[in-house]
């Protein structure tokens, strides 16, 4: 069955009407959905919810400026990748925007090929983030389905310990640990395509770090994204 994938939308926030119109015509000609907003406040009130896309954002606007809007969106786990556009080259502002998570900083007038390349890259980044969030949500669900005893066994298994070593550490029979281990394998394998216990010893150390990360932080997925980058945790 064919799955309908929503067309990515480029959200253009700029107080220059001529810029909004010109960019809108260009991006629609290349197959993008485009929505335009004259201010950051208008975007916050009428902007996107959960659809794929990216945000093309002017730096200086009346009311909340582009950096203010970026900051306001930072806590939203469904926030879109941000590409800034500026009427002049401003290195300190560009550095600040990029450090805060922007995926691009362009100076007006923007060449068509440069703009299209930046939009394409931002859409790819958005797709990657969405895919990671989906996997992380599955991981949360599967990990939380483990019983307290299975959590204990899981934490031992991923260190490479044998059943008899785990049994000694947890003061249980080897047969009991074997049963728990089988349950852990079944529950965790149901979210993955790997089909052997080799996966559990080779790959779940990475998954375990994710588990610990989101359980310790209890933060939004977007913040977990940033923490994963800081600690170089892949998923």
C-alpha positions in Angstrom: 0.0 0.0 0.0 1.4 3.4 -1.0 2.0 5.8 1.9 1.2 9.4 1.2 4.2 11.5 2.4 3.3 15.1 3.1 5.1 17.6 0.9 7.6 19.6 3.0 6.6 23.1 3.7 8.9 26.1 3.8 7.8 28.7 6.3 9.1 32.1 5.3 9.1 34.7 8.1 10.2 38.2 6.9 8.8 41.7 7.2 9.8 42.4 3.6 6.7 41.6 1.5 8.6 41.7 -1.8 11.1 39.1 -0.5 8.3 36.9 0.8 6.6 37.0 -2.6 9.8 36.4 -4.6 10.9 33.5 -2.4 7.4 32.0 -2.4 7.2 32.0 -6.2 10.7 30.4 -6.5 10.1 27.6 -4.0 6.6 26.8 -5.4 8.2 26.5 -8.8 10.5 23.8 -7.3 7.7 21.8 -5.8 7.6 23.1 -2.2 4.6 24.1 -0.3 5.2 27.7 1.0 3.6 29.7 3.8 4.6 33.2 4.5 4.4 35.4 7.6 5.2 39.1 8.0 6.4 38.8 11.6 7.5 36.4 14.3 4.4 37.0 16.3 2.2 36.0 13.3 4.2 32.8 12.9 3.8 31.9 16.5 0.0 32.4 16.4 -0.6 30.8 12.9 2.5 28.7 12.3 2.9 25.0 11.7 2.2 22.2 14.2 3.8 18.9 13.2 4.3 18.8 9.4 7.7 18.3 7.8 9.6 21.3 6.4 11.9 24.1 7.5 11.8 27.7 8.6 13.4 30.6 6.5 13.7 33.3 9.0 14.7 37.0 8.8 17.1 38.2 11.5 15.7 41.7 12.1 12.0 42.3 12.1 9.6 44.5 14.1 8.5 42.9 17.4 10.2 39.6 18.1 13.3 39.4 15.9 14.5 36.2 14.3 16.8 35.2 17.2 13.9 35.8 19.7 11.7 33.5 17.6 14.5 30.8 17.4 14.8 30.9 21.1 11.0 30.6 21.6 10.9 27.6 19.4 13.9 25.8 20.9 11.9 24.0 23.6 9.4 22.6 21.1 10.4 19.0 20.2 8.7 19.4 16.9 10.5 22.6 16.0 11.7 22.9 12.4 15.3 23.5 11.2 16.0 27.2 10.9 17.8 29.0 8.1 18.4 32.6 8.8 18.5 35.3 6.1 20.0 38.7 6.8 20.2 42.0 5.0 23.9 42.4 5.9 26.7 40.2 6.9 26.9 40.1 10.7 29.4 37.6 12.0 28.5 37.8 15.8 24.8 37.3 15.0 25.6 34.5 12.6 27.7 32.7 15.2 25.0 33.2 17.8 22.3 31.8 15.5 24.4 28.8 14.5 25.4 28.0 18.1 21.7 28.1 19.0 21.0 25.4 16.4 20.4 27.2 13.0 21.3 25.0 10.0 22.2 27.9 7.8 22.9 31.7 7.7 22.5 33.5 4.4 23.0 37.1 3.4 20.6 39.0 1.1 20.5 39.1 -1.8 20.5 35.3 -1.8 21.5 33.5 -5.0 18.9 31.0 -6.1 21.2 28.0 -6.1 22.5 28.8 -2.7 19.0 29.2 -1.3 17.7 26.0 -2.9 20.7 24.0 -1.6 20.2 25.3 1.9 16.4 24.5 1.8 17.2 21.0 0.5 19.7 20.4 3.3 17.3 21.7 5.9 14.6 19.3 4.7 17.0 16.4 4.9 17.9 17.4 8.5 14.2 17.6 9.4 13.6 14.1 8.0 16.5 12.8 10.0 15.3 14.4 13.2 11.8 13.0 12.6 13.1 9.5 12.0 15.3 9.7 15.1 12.3 10.9 17.2 10.2 8.0 16.0 12.9 5.5 16.9 13.4 7.2 20.2 9.7 7.0 21.0 9.7 3.3 20.1 12.8 2.8 22.3 11.1 4.6 25.2 8.0 2.3 24.8 10.0 -0.9 24.6 12.4 0.0 27.4 9.6 1.0 29.7 7.9 -2.3 29.0 10.7 -4.2 30.8 10.0 -5.2 34.4 12.3 -3.9 37.1 14.1 -7.3 37.2 14.5 -7.3 33.4 16.0 -3.8 33.7 18.6 -5.2 36.0 19.3 -8.1 33.7 19.5 -5.8 30.7 22.0 -3.6 32.4 24.2 -6.6 33.0 23.8 -8.2 29.6 25.0 -5.2 27.7 28.3 -5.2 29.5 28.9 -8.7 28.0 28.4 -10.8 31.1 27.5 -14.4 30.9 24.3 -15.8 32.5 26.2 -17.3 35.4 27.9 -14.0 36.1 24.6 -12.1 36.1 23.1 -14.8 38.3 25.9 -14.4 40.8 25.6 -10.6 40.8 21.8 -10.6 41.2 21.7 -13.5 43.6 19.5 -15.6 41.3 19.6 -19.0 39.6 21.2 -19.2 36.2 18.0 -20.7 34.9 16.0 -17.7 36.1 18.5 -15.3 34.5 18.2 -17.2 31.3 14.5 -16.8 31.3 14.7 -13.1 32.0 17.3 -12.7 29.3 15.0 -14.4 26.8 12.2 -12.0 27.7 14.5 -9.0 27.3 15.6 -10.2 24.0 12.0 -10.7 22.8 10.9 -7.2 24.0 13.9 -5.3 22.7 14.1 -7.3 19.4 10.5 -6.4 18.6 11.6 -2.9 17.9 14.6 -3.9 15.8 15.5 -5.8 12.6 18.5 -7.5 14.2 17.9 -11.2 14.7 20.7 -12.5 16.9 22.0 -12.0 20.4 25.1 -10.5 18.9 22.9 -7.4 18.4 22.4 -7.2 22.2 26.1 -7.2 23.0 27.2 -5.0 20.1 24.5 -2.4 19.7 22.5 -2.1 22.9 25.3 -0.3 24.7 24.4 2.6 22.4 20.7 2.1 23.2 21.4 1.8 26.9 23.1 5.2 26.8 20.0 6.7 25.2 17.8 5.0 27.8 19.8 6.5 30.6 20.0 9.8 28.9 16.3 10.4 28.5 15.5 8.9 31.9 18.0 11.2 33.7 17.1 14.3 31.8 13.3 13.9 31.5 13.3 16.5 28.9 11.8 17.0 25.5 13.0 15.1 22.5 14.6 18.2 21.0 16.7 18.6 24.1 17.7 14.9 23.9 18.7 15.6 20.3 21.1 18.3 21.6 22.4 16.1 24.4 23.0 13.2 22.0 25.1 15.5 19.8 27.1 16.7 22.8 27.9 13.2 24.0 28.1 11.8 20.4 25.4 9.2 21.0 24.1 7.8 17.8 20.7 6.2 17.2 
